[in-house]
Amino acid sequence: MDTNAKEYLRKKVLKKRDQLNRDDVDSLSGNIISYLMRMPQFQKSKAIMVYLSFKNEVDTFKLIELMMEMNKTIIVPYTDKKENVLIPSRLKDLGDSLSKNPYGYLEPKEDALDPIKPKEIDLVIVPGLVFDKLGNRIGYGGGYYDKLLSQTDAFKVAVAYDFQIFPRIIPNKHDIPVDYIVTPTKIIMGVED
């Protein structure tokens, strides 16, 4: 998909997402978490990587709290700006071990990093802006998740609002699709709905 088309879709979805209020985000995220937690792949996974949500992304903090109660190993991304890669790191807590990075979202502080190999991750909860029913995704443009997903056999699940789902987007050759997309109203398999 050409850059202009991707940018158009990113802006369209971001505008709609920015219009959500906190109650909308909480309610829709709660429905998504409910669907996600019932998935057998989630239930059997021991080491789960999840992004730390910000702004009006699907809220992952309640999910993280629930995973802590379930004794899951929670892995969060740390952005290595020098190498342009994500470093999966075990989450110590939701407080002192985190700080805001230059992009405005939380990630582990450097002295709280506890790296884990991508091959040790059972499931990755993948962020994104635009998805299609085949599991293709458009992220924020850095390619960080595609690099990471190419190094793991983990089950890949995107969480998204219904308005982020489009009939078809054309992936680039380096794009890694997700296996499932969980929305507030349904679970979409990456091959067919």
Steps between C-alpha positions, in 0.01 A plus 500: 500500500646837409604747767229755416222242538645382833526858628140572394373195691716580805362857515142384447518245784693731735239773453219258586696355794573848638125565514444217751444609858640316803171315562502376138859378530429325833181333377635388161831386652310300764310314227823429312673370816202275572520342153879472514507328839259232378727401210670162558826643363495769767406259779780255425769766442739551789720784362294777341639815344267799511544865408447774759209699360488877479258764381189323371656168402321188620581520871736221605556597864190319633607195297848515653350512851287195420802316356693577820221332699527200264879477561580548131849618410432847362737636242495859379696672223796728551596708194873490429535816292866435412435158347142583388357186664262404778652318795246274672539547876330331795276749680598552863203720599270770366663775704863581578653279229334700220555847356375696200723486195542789249196373305279549806419142598621295794775243472747338740774724636842392380599382849178293521557314172473122529533381138342180377575329169222536237490119466396473868178699443181295462263777390545860383220754533576727207406867472412668172287759331344322204424131446330290237309175534804301388708620795705758311576811700624854470685617809650834586765482228817394680494132408598408857234233548558342158869454589410342833222279363737362236719362785232311691259212448264655755128514433420853378178673608408859418249692710305770317177696488254400228564821304865397461404198287495545122410243232851483351836672529798406287795393716861575421735202473647555849157532670411217740124427528330410827321171561190657653348843557282554806248784483224600744249296297687203353814298450630503143725220377792620295405287201127554480226651709 
